[in-house]
Each structure stands twice: as structure tokens, then as C-alpha cells.
């Protein structure tokens, strides 16, 4: 469905035609849309003032400077009246459909979130056993940095892992790892559990943006460390 940023036309002729349709639809549908009668009456009165001033100002042969200034002031006040009514009773009114708004030439709110940039790189991950089954995880974006860093289009690090006995076959795919979590920081402590001390930890890591719509980067290769 098309979206419009500015719904009030700039050109005077376009505005004149647009406002006529707008006011007619408001008057016709006001009861169904729950628009108070005084608000409708004020809009109609503003139209009644504006239209003859527009007609006079468009006649380049007979108009004078005062006619043009009166028209400009009237249009300014009229637009203000229209915007106030639209904001109060049309833009967010559940009784008014998007089709109704399109018929009036109003902005259609975009309720679908814009997709984020695709994440195409994997985090560079360093693991360090801290003892007690804890593992320090340090992620960064590029190889030319030593400090931890979050991908600019991500807000978390997503990971899957498994701990296995020394000599067991390591996982070849993230789906082989039964444990999963995510962390909002590039440096964090993963608690593998003291009972797993001496086992080998294998983890897959990726950048994640968990805001709508969700964006996920590719998984890293398995990264390993002995749980201490």
C-alpha cells in the first residue's frame, strides 16, 4: 500500500481540489467515525471562508495585493484546522480504515518495521576458561582490533554450545548443540557448570539483532576450549 510523507498538496490548485474532497468525506462520514459536530462545523466554516478568497486570488487580472495576502492567511489557518482534525479524529481512529485515509489523501501509517541491514560477517571469538566451569567469551568485529566490539547492525551475540568428553566427536553444525542463549554484550561470562570441568567446550557464535524484524548473521565455525 503506498505511503505518503506529506498529505497536504503544496500547489494552490491542487490544494483547492484536495480540500474539497477531504471536507466532503469528513462531513459524510463524521457520525460513523465519531467526529464531534462542532469540529465538523468549524471545518466547514473555514472552507466557506477559504474558497471565495481562493477564487479571487486566482484572477490575475482583477486581484490586488490585499486579495493575495488574505488568501494566504486563510489557507494557513485552514491547513492548521485540517491538520488538527486529522490528528485528533482520522490518523489514529480505529473506525477509519486505511482505505478511507487513502480516499481522503491522508498519510497511511507504516505499521511494518523496515528491514535492517543484513549481517554478513561472523564474530571473531576468543574463549578463556576462568575456573568453576565459567568461560570468558570475547567477541570483536575485525581482526585488527584487540578490544571487544559489537557489530554495528547487531545488538546481541547469539550462541549454541555443547560440552563433550575428551576424544568424543566434535559437533559439525549448530543444530548438534543442545544449549543456546544470547547476550547483549560483546564480552560476557558463559557458565558451562563446574560439573563439566575437564570436558571440551564447543560453541558456534553469530551476530544477532533481535529487534523487529529479527536479523541473524551466519554462524561461526566451532570454537573450542577446555572447561576448567
Backbone as CSV, one residue per row, in Angstrom:
resi,resn,N_x,N_y,N_z,CA_x,CA_y,CA_z,C_x,C_y,C_z
1,UNK,0.842,-1.186,0.000,0.000,0.000,0.000,0.880,1.239,0.000
2,UNK,0.626,2.241,-0.876,1.504,3.403,-0.950,1.474,4.236,0.309
3,UNK,2.612,4.800,0.647,2.735,5.643,1.825,3.060,7.071,1.384
4,UNK,2.523,8.094,2.059,2.769,9.469,1.726,3.348,10.177,2.940
5,UNK,4.409,10.970,2.720,5.015,11.687,3.835,4.264,12.989,4.108
6,UNK,3.938,13.765,3.046,3.185,14.997,3.197,1.865,14.803,2.485
7,UNK,0.776,14.973,3.209,-0.511,14.709,2.572,-1.197,15.958,2.047
8,UNK,-0.831,17.141,2.534,-1.449,18.368,2.048,-0.676,18.868,0.833
9,UNK,-1.326,18.992,-0.312,-0.635,19.437,-1.531,-0.034,20.834,-1.380
10,UNK,1.065,21.063,-2.066,1.737,22.351,-1.992,1.090,23.388,-2.912
11,UNK,0.810,23.004,-4.141,0.268,23.947,-5.113,-1.161,24.342,-4.748
12,UNK,-1.485,25.611,-4.972,-2.799,26.124,-4.580,-3.942,25.402,-5.284
13,UNK,-3.792,25.172,-6.593,-4.861,24.492,-7.332,-5.064,23.070,-6.819
14,UNK,-3.945,22.377,-6.568,-4.043,21.008,-6.058,-4.673,21.007,-4.664
15,UNK,-4.270,21.972,-3.852,-4.844,22.058,-2.509,-6.340,22.331,-2.563
16,UNK,-6.769,23.210,-3.455,-8.189,23.536,-3.568,-9.011,22.289,-3.889
17,UNK,-8.559,21.515,-4.855,-9.286,20.291,-5.218,-9.245,19.257,-4.098
18,UNK,-8.079,19.152,-3.455,-7.915,18.164,-2.388,-8.803,18.479,-1.196
19,UNK,-8.824,19.746,-0.766,-9.593,20.104,0.424,-11.090,19.890,0.223
20,UNK,-11.562,20.113,-1.007,-12.980,19.889,-1.261,-13.375,18.438,-1.044
21,UNK,-12.553,17.541,-1.568,-12.815,16.107,-1.385,-12.693,15.724,0.086
22,UNK,-11.672,16.250,0.750,-11.435,15.944,2.165,-12.636,16.346,3.022
23,UNK,-13.078,17.576,2.867,-14.178,18.067,3.696,-15.462,17.308,3.395
24,UNK,-15.714,17.013,2.135,-16.924,16.265,1.784,-16.954,14.896,2.457
25,UNK,-15.816,14.225,2.464,-15.751,12.897,3.087,-15.898,12.991,4.600
26,UNK,-15.319,14.022,5.201,-15.463,14.206,6.645,-16.921,14.452,7.005
27,UNK,-17.586,15.331,6.274,-18.999,15.651,6.555,-19.865,14.408,6.407
28,UNK,-19.617,13.640,5.351,-20.434,12.450,5.088,-20.254,11.377,6.148
29,UNK,-19.012,11.195,6.607,-18.702,10.063,7.487,-18.521,10.434,8.948
30,UNK,-18.686,11.699,9.282,-18.446,12.137,10.660,-19.200,11.323,11.709
31,UNK,-20.493,11.041,11.522,-21.196,10.244,12.547,-20.584,8.858,12.731
32,UNK,-20.259,8.198,11.609,-19.698,6.845,11.690,-18.303,6.851,12.287
33,UNK,-17.543,7.918,12.068,-16.180,7.998,12.564,-16.098,8.629,13.948
34,UNK,-17.211,9.077,14.474,-17.234,9.647,15.817,-16.629,11.030,15.913
35,UNK,-16.673,11.810,14.843,-16.135,13.170,14.867,-17.208,14.108,15.421
36,UNK,-16.905,14.868,16.456,-17.912,15.750,17.063,-18.452,16.777,16.066
37,UNK,-19.742,17.061,16.167,-20.385,18.010,15.262,-19.728,19.389,15.285
38,UNK,-19.344,19.929,16.464,-18.701,21.254,16.465,-17.394,21.285,15.666
39,UNK,-16.649,20.197,15.697,-15.400,20.149,14.938,-15.673,20.153,13.441
40,UNK,-16.712,19.423,13.044,-17.093,19.400,11.632,-17.587,20.779,11.204
41,UNK,-18.391,21.410,12.034,-18.936,22.737,11.711,-17.814,23.763,11.557
42,UNK,-16.791,23.679,12.415,-15.664,24.614,12.330,-14.899,24.424,11.028
43,UNK,-14.742,23.160,10.610,-14.045,22.873,9.357,-14.828,23.409,8.166
44,UNK,-16.131,23.184,8.175,-16.981,23.658,7.080,-16.970,25.185,7.010
45,UNK,-16.972,25.830,8.161,-16.934,27.295,8.187,-15.618,27.817,7.622
46,UNK,-14.523,27.127,7.956,-13.224,27.538,7.445,-13.178,27.374,5.923
47,UNK,-13.796,26.322,5.420,-13.862,26.114,3.969,-14.665,27.228,3.304
48,UNK,-15.782,27.599,3.928,-16.638,28.637,3.363,-15.906,29.971,3.268
49,UNK,-14.976,30.214,4.178,-14.185,31.440,4.135,-13.088,31.341,3.079
50,UNK,-12.480,30.170,2.994,-11.322,29.984,2.118,-11.677,30.015,0.630
51,UNK,-12.705,29.323,0.219,-12.958,29.116,-1.205,-13.178,30.411,-1.985
52,UNK,-13.985,31.365,-1.506,-14.119,32.614,-2.274,-12.817,33.421,-2.326
53,UNK,-12.018,33.354,-1.259,-10.734,34.046,-1.277,-9.798,33.419,-2.301
54,UNK,-9.858,32.103,-2.418,-9.062,31.407,-3.430,-9.473,31.860,-4.821
55,UNK,-10.771,31.897,-5.082,-11.270,32.290,-6.400,-10.818,33.704,-6.758
56,UNK,-10.894,34.605,-5.806,-10.476,35.993,-6.051,-8.974,36.074,-6.318
57,UNK,-8.185,35.347,-5.536,-6.734,35.418,-5.660,-6.221,34.786,-6.946
58,UNK,-7.006,33.904,-7.540,-6.566,33.246,-8.767,-6.773,34.106,-10.012
59,UNK,-7.569,35.140,-9.886,-7.826,36.011,-11.039,-6.741,37.083,-11.111
60,UNK,-5.750,36.851,-11.953,-4.598,37.748,-12.029,-4.948,39.116,-12.607
61,UNK,-6.102,39.200,-13.268,-6.498,40.465,-13.878,-7.091,41.426,-12.863
62,UNK,-7.865,40.899,-11.922,-8.606,41.767,-11.001,-8.083,41.759,-9.566
63,UNK,-7.253,40.803,-9.213,-6.810,40.709,-7.824,-5.829,41.822,-7.478
64,UNK,-5.712,42.111,-6.189,-4.702,43.048,-5.722,-3.876,42.381,-4.622
65,UNK,-2.918,43.105,-4.099,-2.020,42.541,-3.088,-2.782,42.094,-1.846
66,UNK,-3.786,42.895,-1.447,-4.573,42.546,-0.262,-5.337,41.245,-0.468
67,UNK,-5.824,41.008,-1.703,-6.535,39.767,-2.001,-5.621,38.553,-1.825
68,UNK,-4.406,38.672,-2.320,-3.450,37.561,-2.233,-3.063,37.304,-0.781
69,UNK,-2.807,38.363,-0.028,-2.441,38.196,1.378,-3.581,37.570,2.178
70,UNK,-4.825,37.991,1.888,-5.981,37.424,2.589,-6.114,35.934,2.276
71,UNK,-5.864,35.581,1.020,-5.924,34.172,0.633,-4.839,33.362,1.345
72,UNK,-3.611,33.889,1.369,-2.516,33.166,2.016,-2.800,32.948,3.503
73,UNK,-3.290,33.967,4.174,-3.604,33.842,5.591,-4.730,32.838,5.816
74,UNK,-5.721,32.872,4.938,-6.848,31.942,5.061,-6.390,30.498,4.861
75,UNK,-5.538,30.291,3.860,-5.048,28.925,3.631,-4.236,28.429,4.815
76,UNK,-3.416,29.307,5.388,-2.602,28.927,6.542,-3.483,28.459,7.697
77,UNK,-4.533,29.221,7.987,-5.443,28.852,9.075,-6.227,27.588,8.739
78,UNK,-6.594,27.451,7.479,-7.355,26.287,7.018,-6.513,25.015,7.160
79,UNK,-5.266,25.081,6.739,-4.385,23.917,6.879,-4.227,23.525,8.342
80,UNK,-4.100,24.519,9.205,-3.971,24.238,10.634,-5.206,23.519,11.153
81,UNK,-6.382,23.961,10.715,-7.636,23.326,11.119,-7.704,21.882,10.627
82,UNK,-7.281,21.671,9.379,-7.305,20.331,8.787,-6.356,19.393,9.534
83,UNK,-5.136,19.859,9.793,-4.157,19.010,10.477,-4.625,18.632,11.885
84,UNK,-5.221,19.582,12.572,-5.688,19.305,13.928,-6.799,18.262,13.920
85,UNK,-7.740,18.409,12.984,-8.834,17.436,12.912,-8.315,16.062,12.494
86,UNK,-7.408,16.053,11.521,-6.867,14.773,11.058,-6.123,14.052,12.175
87,UNK,-5.334,14.796,12.938,-4.574,14.187,14.027,-5.491,13.668,15.130
88,UNK,-6.544,14.402,15.429,-7.425,14.036,16.537,-8.412,12.929,16.180
89,UNK,-8.888,12.912,14.939,-10.018,12.032,14.622,-9.818,11.103,13.425
90,UNK,-8.717,11.248,12.685,-8.594,10.451,11.470,-7.357,9.559,11.429
91,UNK,-6.215,10.081,11.832,-4.966,9.340,11.683,-4.925,8.061,12.521
92,UNK,-5.419,8.133,13.750,-5.283,7.006,14.676,-6.632,6.433,15.102
93,UNK,-7.662,6.808,14.419,-9.020,6.378,14.754,-9.268,4.981,14.186
94,UNK,-9.527,3.981,15.032,-9.755,2.623,14.515,-11.012,2.498,13.671
95,UNK,-11.911,3.479,13.759,-13.121,3.455,12.938,-12.844,3.902,11.505
96,UNK,-11.684,4.515,11.291,-11.291,4.973,9.957,-10.299,3.968,9.379
97,UNK,-10.621,3.383,8.256,-9.748,2.382,7.645,-8.659,3.055,6.808
98,UNK,-7.640,2.277,6.461,-6.604,2.801,5.578,-7.179,3.169,4.217
99,UNK,-8.194,2.429,3.781,-8.846,2.764,2.512,-9.530,4.124,2.608
100,UNK,-10.159,4.401,3.766,-10.763,5.716,3.985,-9.694,6.811,3.925
101,UNK,-8.570,6.560,4.569,-7.499,7.561,4.587,-6.954,7.796,3.183
102,UNK,-6.838,6.738,2.408,-6.383,6.899,1.032,-7.374,7.734,0.233
103,UNK,-8.659,7.492,0.443,-9.680,8.271,-0.263,-9.578,9.756,0.080
104,UNK,-9.184,10.058,1.306,-9.041,11.455,1.732,-7.679,12.034,1.371
105,UNK,-6.776,11.178,0.895,-5.436,11.654,0.569,-4.563,11.850,1.779
106,UNK,-4.834,11.108,2.850,-4.052,11.248,4.078,-2.872,10.283,4.088
107,UNK,-1.948,10.539,4.978,-0.811,9.649,5.164,-1.283,8.318,5.733
108,UNK,-0.783,7.226,5.180,-1.056,5.896,5.709,0.110,5.508,6.593
109,UNK,-0.174,5.247,7.861,0.895,4.870,8.783,1.507,3.542,8.379
110,UNK,2.826,3.502,8.383,3.546,2.271,8.072,3.709,1.461,9.354
111,UNK,2.916,0.407,9.475,2.969,-0.418,10.687,3.963,-1.569,10.562
112,UNK,4.534,-1.746,9.357,5.515,-2.809,9.176,6.910,-2.243,9.403
113,UNK,7.676,-2.826,10.293,9.024,-2.308,10.540,9.915,-2.464,9.322
114,UNK,10.763,-1.496,9.112,11.692,-1.566,7.988,12.753,-2.619,8.271
115,UNK,13.084,-3.402,7.262,14.112,-4.426,7.488,15.460,-3.785,7.746
116,UNK,16.218,-4.374,8.674,17.550,-3.867,8.964,18.537,-4.329,7.913
117,UNK,19.756,-3.814,8.004,20.784,-4.239,7.064,21.129,-5.706,7.323
118,UNK,21.337,-6.475,6.290,21.736,-7.870,6.510,23.117,-7.942,7.151
119,UNK,23.270,-8.879,8.064,24.553,-9.091,8.737,25.261,-10.230,8.024
120,UNK,26.404,-9.953,7.448,27.072,-10.942,6.594,28.365,-11.493,7.169
121,UNK,28.815,-10.963,8.303,30.084,-11.421,8.868,29.861,-12.191,10.162
122,UNK,30.857,-12.959,10.544,30.786,-13.714,11.798,31.645,-13.017,12.848
123,UNK,31.310,-13.167,14.118,32.154,-12.579,15.162,33.481,-13.324,15.279
124,UNK,34.503,-12.584,15.616,35.796,-13.190,15.938,35.785,-13.425,17.442
125,UNK,35.870,-14.685,17.839,35.597,-15.062,19.226,36.847,-15.622,19.888
126,UNK,37.099,-15.158,21.098,38.149,-15.720,21.934,37.539,-16.296,23.199
127,UNK,37.977,-17.483,23.601,37.458,-18.151,24.791,38.575,-18.359,25.800
128,UNK,38.212,-18.225,27.064,39.197,-18.425,28.125,38.515,-19.049,29.341
129,UNK,39.028,-20.188,29.785,38.497,-20.831,30.979,38.839,-20.030,32.226
130,UNK,37.850,-19.792,33.065,38.065,-18.996,34.272,38.071,-19.842,35.540
131,UNK,37.754,-21.124,35.402,37.617,-21.981,36.572,36.174,-22.038,37.042
132,UNK,35.846,-23.101,37.726,34.488,-23.270,38.226,33.460,-23.499,37.134
133,UNK,33.924,-23.876,35.950,33.007,-24.118,34.838,32.637,-22.867,34.071
134,UNK,33.249,-21.718,34.430,32.951,-20.463,33.737,33.928,-20.245,32.583
135,UNK,33.404,-19.669,31.502,34.214,-19.377,30.324,34.012,-17.909,29.944
136,UNK,35.118,-17.194,29.814,35.024,-15.814,29.338,34.948,-15.827,27.808
137,UNK,33.944,-15.124,27.288,33.750,-15.019,25.837,34.015,-13.575,25.435
138,UNK,34.927,-13.410,24.488,35.257,-12.082,23.980,35.023,-12.065,22.475
139,UNK,34.130,-11.163,22.029,33.805,-11.072,20.608,34.248,-9.720,20.066
140,UNK,34.687,-9.730,18.834,35.016,-8.470,18.167,34.667,-8.580,16.687
141,UNK,34.656,-7.423,16.050,34.177,-7.376,14.666,35.286,-7.676,13.677
142,UNK,36.478,-7.120,13.904,37.556,-7.271,12.931,38.814,-7.817,13.588
143,UNK,39.690,-8.340,12.743,40.926,-8.945,13.239,41.957,-7.902,13.633
144,UNK,41.750,-6.636,13.225,42.758,-5.628,13.533,42.469,-4.921,14.849
145,UNK,41.593,-5.483,15.647,41.313,-4.912,16.959,41.525,-5.973,18.034
146,UNK,41.901,-5.502,19.207,42.033,-6.415,20.340,40.902,-6.212,21.348
147,UNK,40.252,-5.051,21.289,39.149,-4.784,22.209,37.860,-5.433,21.708
148,UNK,37.016,-5.807,22.651,35.728,-6.389,22.285,34.868,-5.333,21.600
149,UNK,34.065,-5.751,20.651,33.205,-4.817,19.927,31.985,-5.540,19.389
150,UNK,30.860,-4.822,19.336,29.616,-5.362,18.808,29.460,-4.916,17.355
151,UNK,28.953,-5.786,16.539,28.671,-5.439,15.144,27.709,-4.249,15.115
152,UNK,27.923,-3.249,14.244,27.076,-2.046,14.257,25.606,-2.309,13.939
153,UNK,25.306,-3.416,13.271,23.918,-3.725,12.935,23.330,-4.819,13.819
154,UNK,24.042,-5.149,14.902,23.566,-6.175,15.837,23.420,-5.568,17.224
155,UNK,22.627,-6.228,18.056,22.517,-5.784,19.451,22.721,-6.937,20.420
156,UNK,23.213,-8.072,19.896,23.456,-9.219,20.767,24.374,-10.217,20.067
157,UNK,24.926,-11.102,20.891,25.682,-12.245,20.387,24.848,-13.488,20.661
158,UNK,24.559,-14.226,19.627,23.772,-15.454,19.730,24.733,-16.636,19.705
159,UNK,24.467,-17.662,20.517,25.392,-18.791,20.511,24.695,-20.094,20.878
160,UNK,25.306,-21.171,20.406,24.905,-22.533,20.760,26.162,-23.300,21.156
161,UNK,26.001,-24.219,22.116,27.212,-24.917,22.560,26.876,-26.295,23.123
162,UNK,27.948,-27.058,23.276,27.860,-28.378,23.873,29.194,-28.665,24.557
163,UNK,29.159,-29.455,25.604,30.392,-29.913,26.253,30.467,-31.422,26.086
164,UNK,31.626,-31.904,25.684,31.782,-33.333,25.422,33.039,-33.848,26.117
165,UNK,33.080,-35.135,26.301,34.266,-35.764,26.888,35.424,-35.679,25.904
166,UNK,36.615,-35.575,26.447,37.803,-35.521,25.599,37.858,-36.750,24.696
167,UNK,38.060,-36.525,23.416,38.127,-37.620,22.452,36.815,-37.886,21.756
168,UNK,35.698,-37.335,22.253,34.417,-37.511,21.573,34.389,-36.719,20.274
169,UNK,33.501,-37.110,19.395,33.377,-36.431,18.101,32.822,-35.030,18.315
170,UNK,33.492,-33.986,17.817,33.000,-32.621,17.990,31.799,-32.352,17.088
171,UNK,30.971,-31.388,17.433,29.812,-31.063,16.597,30.259,-30.401,15.294
172,UNK,29.526,-30.648,14.243,29.851,-30.046,12.946,28.843,-28.979,12.533
173,UNK,27.772,-28.856,13.317,26.693,-27.935,12.950,26.070,-27.367,14.228
174,UNK,25.625,-26.115,14.223,24.978,-25.571,15.416,23.788,-26.390,15.899
175,UNK,23.117,-27.052,14.967,21.964,-27.864,15.343,22.357,-29.067,16.198
176,UNK,23.654,-29.392,16.203,24.130,-30.507,17.031,24.310,-30.092,18.487
177,UNK,24.150,-28.788,18.759,24.394,-28.269,20.110,23.064,-28.051,20.826
178,UNK,22.843,-28.705,21.953,21.537,-28.630,22.620,21.305,-27.355,23.427
179,UNK,22.359,-26.628,23.739,22.205,-25.449,24.593,22.383,-24.180,23.770
180,UNK,21.519,-23.201,24.036,21.539,-21.959,23.260,21.188,-20.786,24.156
181,UNK,21.739,-19.624,23.813,21.431,-18.398,24.547,21.927,-17.221,23.719
182,UNK,21.694,-16.024,24.203,22.225,-14.823,23.572,22.571,-13.827,24.663
183,UNK,23.502,-12.938,24.360,23.960,-11.932,25.318,24.015,-10.567,24.635
184,UNK,23.640,-9.506,25.353,23.624,-8.175,24.741,24.983,-7.480,24.724
185,UNK,26.036,-8.154,25.199,27.363,-7.559,25.236,28.351,-8.422,24.466
186,UNK,29.405,-7.760,23.975,30.423,-8.480,23.219,31.374,-9.255,24.117
187,UNK,31.387,-8.918,25.393,32.205,-9.651,26.361,31.295,-10.118,27.484
188,UNK,31.310,-11.405,27.766,30.441,-11.938,28.810,31.016,-13.250,29.332
189,UNK,30.450,-13.728,30.427,30.868,-14.995,31.023,29.792,-16.033,30.757
190,UNK,30.183,-17.108,30.115,29.294,-18.232,29.845,29.507,-19.273,30.946
191,UNK,28.438,-19.639,31.609,28.545,-20.570,32.731,28.208,-21.989,32.258
192,UNK,29.279,-22.722,31.953,29.102,-24.096,31.477,28.852,-25.072,32.620
193,UNK,29.189,-24.673,33.852,28.931,-25.529,35.011,30.169,-26.252,35.475
194,UNK,30.398,-26.242,36.775,31.589,-26.879,37.338,31.617,-28.383,37.072
195,UNK,30.422,-28.991,36.926,30.371,-30.434,36.678,30.988,-30.807,35.339
196,UNK,31.171,-29.797,34.457,31.745,-30.060,33.136,33.247,-29.770,33.084
197,UNK,33.838,-29.478,34.214,35.280,-29.218,34.245,36.040,-30.407,33.673
198,UNK,37.013,-30.139,32.833,37.792,-31.180,32.175,37.228,-31.584,30.835
199,UNK,35.966,-31.262,30.580,35.376,-31.561,29.280,35.763,-30.477,28.275
200,UNK,35.527,-30.779,27.002,35.818,-29.789,25.969,34.525,-29.085,25.564
201,UNK,34.623,-27.771,25.540,33.504,-26.921,25.143,33.622,-26.606,23.647
202,UNK,32.509,-26.779,22.918,32.431,-26.359,21.527,31.264,-25.385,21.394
203,UNK,31.548,-24.248,20.787,30.485,-23.261,20.619,30.457,-22.665,19.221
204,UNK,29.249,-22.336,18.754,29.034,-21.615,17.499,28.469,-20.238,17.862
205,UNK,28.966,-19.207,17.217,28.572,-17.845,17.567,28.144,-17.074,16.309
206,UNK,27.215,-16.148,16.497,26.811,-15.284,15.393,26.290,-13.950,15.948
207,UNK,26.303,-12.932,15.099,25.713,-11.653,15.466,24.203,-11.734,15.316
208,UNK,23.521,-11.014,16.203,22.058,-11.060,16.215,21.497,-9.670,16.462
209,UNK,20.490,-9.305,15.706,19.663,-8.139,16.003,18.274,-8.672,16.312
210,UNK,17.897,-8.658,17.593,16.626,-9.287,17.974,15.464,-8.304,18.021
211,UNK,15.677,-7.096,17.494,14.549,-6.183,17.337,13.808,-6.550,16.060
212,UNK,12.542,-6.121,15.988,11.776,-6.441,14.790,12.252,-5.596,13.606
213,UNK,12.385,-6.208,12.404,12.378,-7.656,12.195,13.736,-8.261,12.552
214,UNK,13.725,-9.459,13.030,14.927,-10.135,13.504,15.936,-10.308,12.360
215,UNK,17.196,-10.005,12.660,18.279,-10.180,11.699,19.352,-11.065,12.337
216,UNK,19.784,-12.081,11.611,20.799,-13.004,12.118,21.935,-13.104,11.120
217,UNK,23.156,-13.061,11.636,24.309,-13.275,10.783,24.609,-14.759,10.641
218,UNK,25.579,-15.111,9.837,25.962,-16.526,9.687,26.677,-17.028,10.936
219,UNK,26.594,-18.326,11.151,27.274,-18.942,12.278,28.777,-19.013,12.038
220,UNK,29.528,-18.902,13.107,30.976,-19.097,13.040,31.279,-20.592,12.926
221,UNK,32.508,-20.894,12.648,32.964,-22.283,12.768,32.987,-22.625,14.255
222,UNK,32.995,-23.916,14.602,33.027,-24.273,16.016,34.318,-23.789,16.677
223,UNK,34.166,-23.211,17.860,35.297,-22.688,18.635,35.370,-23.472,19.937
224,UNK,36.552,-23.839,20.319,36.700,-24.819,21.396,37.653,-24.337,22.493
225,UNK,37.352,-24.810,23.718,38.236,-24.580,24.850,37.933,-25.667,25.876
226,UNK,38.908,-26.006,26.706,38.694,-26.974,27.767,38.075,-26.234,28.954
227,UNK,36.975,-26.787,29.485,36.319,-26.182,30.636,37.193,-26.422,31.865
228,UNK,37.459,-25.362,32.593,38.335,-25.516,33.773,37.547,-25.220,35.038
